[in-house]
Amino acid sequence: MSQTEHLLKTLPNDIGGLPADRIERIDHELEPWEKRCHALADVLDFHKIISTEEKRRGVESLGAEMIGKLTYYERWIVAFANILFQKGILTPEELAKKMDEVERRQAE
């Protein structure tokens, strides 16, 4: 298989069998925002707004560089935002406004 064929047939998360560092398996308590992210995924799926398959494709569409830089739940959040933007359910301006509101609340 040529390098081009390989790139077309594999996605950024498709790293099985490739050389990598040892995986450190560490159980840890999720941060509150991570728990909320997981709950958001469940709500979006329950209400048929974003399916598990859409979320997976959304994460993979971030590309290898972004996937490598973001944590597990950060990938989910970015994918959710992108999908909601694409569906016209949320705009970047609305998200920015809400993020500013949350930041102001936390500063109080």
PyMOL commands that set and color helices and strands:
alter all, ss='L'
color gray80, all
select helices_A, chain A and resi 3-9+32-46+52-60+63-69+72-86+92-107
alter helices_A, ss='H'
color red, helices_A
deselect
rebuild
show_as cartoon
